[in-house]
Amino acid sequence: MPELPELEVMREVLEDRILSRPIARARAYHPGILKTVDPPAEALVGRSFVGVERCGKHLVLSCGEDLHVVLHLMLAGRLVQSRGDTKITKATGFVFGFDDGEELRVIENGTKRRVRLHVVREPNDVASVALLGIEPLFGAFTVEYLIDAFAGLRRQLKKALTDQATIAGIGTAYADEILYAAKLSPIRYVSTLKGEEIERLHRETRVVLAHAIEEIRARAGGNLVAGHARDFLRVYKRTGQPCPECGTPIAEIRYAQKKTYYCPTCQSSGKTLADRRSWLTR
């Protein structure tokens, strides 16, 4: 699933490529992808995108103050630019056609259709946008904010970092990287963190995300490409490989289809964490 760094680079590319181009066509090819009916998708025709923003894991393509497309790519969604005469495949969920014949297509491979697209008058008309917490690269994300958010909270760190109502845009991959960089256990309760540990978590959150944006931007090369290689990540999907810091094999714990990667030495005092289902559900 694309997270904050991938989506931020995608936003930059879209901003460079689709603004001020009249929209000649807006059509859903998978009816379930469009989650709103008022305004209708046809309201986009004749308008142009004038801005692209990222809100957490959403992209917001704006035609002005009164009309917005809110897109969540979920697990397998991606965006592709193509000529209008290119064949529409079964993976095509939605198409924005510009008056010069080029199209921006929302593609989702696989049998499960999870991508969500809303056409709304205000981005906050989408509940998952309205409920978003602080953006971690914005000025409002402070140590004091984390202290207040974590005070008395009975929740493990991994779950807290990926709670979009607390911090917007972080998913499982970058939560693992942030916790590794901050040398904190993913199952530790946030209410037990000391002041210096919260300061370290705050600092490493910014550092890890900023570094990831730079790496992905370099890999994208100005193109709209999904699934950029995350080979720069140090623990994510590196089970059994040596920790870059201490050499201990990276370990994983699993819940359903989600995994958490960590270094037992650097993050859990040399202990291998129990692979329990309960800690991710509390």
N, C-alpha and C positions, 0 to 999 in steps of 0.2 A: 504494500500500500504506500503510495506517495505520502510523505510527511512534509513538515514545514520546509526543509531545505529544497526538496525536489519541486514543491509547488511554488516556492519563491522564485526559483529559476524559470519555471514555466510561466509565471506571471510576467517576468521581464521579457521573455521571448514574445509572448502574446502582445504585450504593450508595444513592442517594436513592429509587429506584423499586422494587427487587425484594426487598429484605431483609424477612425475617419473614413472607413470604407462602407459605402451604402450596402445594406443587407437586402438582397432580392428574394431570399427564400429562407424559411425556418421550418423544418419538418422533423417530426419524431418518426423513426422507423421501428422502434420498439415502444409501443404505447405506454408501457409501464415506466419508462424512463422519466416521463414528464409528470411531475407531482402536483401541478397546479393547472387550473383552467381559467382563472381570471386574474390578470389579463391573459388572453390566449397567446400562444406562440406567434400567431400571425401579426400580433401587435408590433413585433420586431421589424417586420418588413417595411422598408422605406426609412428606417432609422439607421444610425451608425453607432458603433461602440466608441465611447469617448474616454473610457477609463477601465483599467483592470486592477483589481485589488485582491489580496489574499486575506481571508478571515479564517484563522485556524487552518483546517484542512479543506476549506472551501475556496473556490475561485469565484469572484464576483465580476462579471462583465457588464458594465453599465452603459446604457444608452442615454443617460441624463439622470436628473434627480428623480424622475418619475417611472423609470423602467429599468429593471436589472435582471440579468440571468445569474442565478446562483447554482454552481455546479460542484458536486462532490463526486470525485472519481472512485471512491471506495477502494476495493482491493485490486481490480484489474482494469480500471478505466484508463484511457489515454486519449490524447488529442492529436489529430493528424491533419495537415494541410494537403489538399490535393486539387487537381483540376476537376471541373464538373463532369467531364466525360469519363472519369475513372469509375469503374464498376462499383456499385454499392454492394458490400458483402453482408453476410449474416451478422457479422460482428458490429455493424454500424448501428448505433443507437439514435443519434440525432445529427442533423446537418444544418449548418449555417452557410447559406450560399451568398456570395458577394456579387455585385453587379458586373464584375470583370470576368466572371466564370469560375473563379477559384472558390474552394469550399474549406470550411473548418469542420471536421468530423469528430464526433465523440464515438470512440470505439471501445468495445468491451468484449474480450474473448471469453469463451467458456459458456456453460449452459445456465449458470446462475446470473441473473440480471440485477445488479445491486446499485449501479450508478444512479444518482439522483440529480435531476435538473428541474429547477424552479424558475418560472417567470413571474416576477413580483414587482410591486411598486416601491417597496423598501426592503433592503437585505434582511432587516430584522423581522420581516414577515415570515421568514424561515426559522422555525423554532430552534434548530441546532445552531444557527448563527446568533440568535438573540441570547442564548444561554452561554455563549462562549466566555471563558475567563480571560485573563490578561495575556497579551502576546509577549512571549519571553524575550524578544529583542527590542521591545518598546521601553520607553523610560519609566512607565508605570510598574514594570516588573522590577521590584526592589527587594532587598533582603527583608525589609519590614513587611512587605506584602506576603512573603513566604512565611515569616514568623506568625503573622495573623492567620493565614490560611491553614497552617499546620497545627495551631494551638488546640490542644485537646482532641485532635483528630485521631481516631483509632483506625488507621488505614496504612497498609504497607507502602513503602516509597515508590515501587514500580507502578502500583495502581494510582497513587496520587499524582505522579508525573504525567500519566496518560489520561487523567480525568480532564476532559475538555472544558468543563465548567470551572476548573481551577487555573490551568495553564493551557492555552490554545495552541494546537498544532503539533504537539509531540506525540508520537506513536511508539510502538514497542521497540523498534530498532534504535531510535535515538535516545529513548529512555535508558536502554542497556548501556549505550555509550556514555551517557552523562553520569550514570551511577558508577561506572567503571572509572571514569576520569576523576570523580569526586571521592573514590575509594569508600563507597557506602554499599551496604548489603541491600539487594532489591526487596527483601522481605522484612526489613526493619520498619517498625512503626514510626511514623513521622513525629509523633508526639514525644518521642524519646531523643530527638536530635538536640544537640547542644548548639549554642550560638555560633561557634566557629564552624561547625559542620553545615549549618544552614548557609553561612557565608560561602563556604566551599561549593556547596551544591548550586547556589545562585551563580557564582563565578563560572563554574564548569558548564552550566547550562548554556550560558551565552557563548563561551569559547567553542564548545562542541558544535553548536548550531551554525555559528559564523564560519567555522572552518569547513563544515559540510557544504555550505552554500558556495564557498569558493571552489571546492573540489568538483562539485556537480556542474557549476557554471563552466569550468574548464572542459569537462567531459562533453557537455552539451554542444559547445561550440556555436552557440546561437541558434540551435535547432530545437524543434519541438519533439523531443525524444523521451519516451517514458522508460522506466526501468533502468536508469543510469547505474553503472557499476558502483557498488558500495565497497569496493575493495580497500578503501582507505579506513574503514571501520575496524576497530581493534579487537572487539569481542563478539560482535553480532555475527551469527552463523559460523563461528570458528571453534566449535566444540572439538576438544582434543588437541588443538594447536597450542603451542606455548604462549603464555602471557608475554606481551612485549616488555613488561616491566620486570617480572620475576621468573619467568620460565615455567611456571605451573601450568598444566594443561587447563584450558578453558573448559568450564563445565556448563551444563544446561539443566534447567528444570522445565517441566512441561505442564500445561493445563489445556485440555482439549486440543485445539489446533494451534495454540499460542505457546511460544517458547521464550524463556528468559536465559540469556547468556551472561556469565559472570566469571571472575577469577576467585577461586576459593581463598587464596592467600591474600590478595590485595583487598578483597571486599568482605570476607566473612571469617577472618582470623584463622584461616587454614581449614575451616570446616566445610565439608560438602553439604549443601542444603538439601533437606528432604524434599523429594519430588511430590509434594502434596497438592491436591486439587483445591484445598480450602483457602489457601492464602490469597489467591487471585479473585476469590468470590466475596471476600469480606468487604 
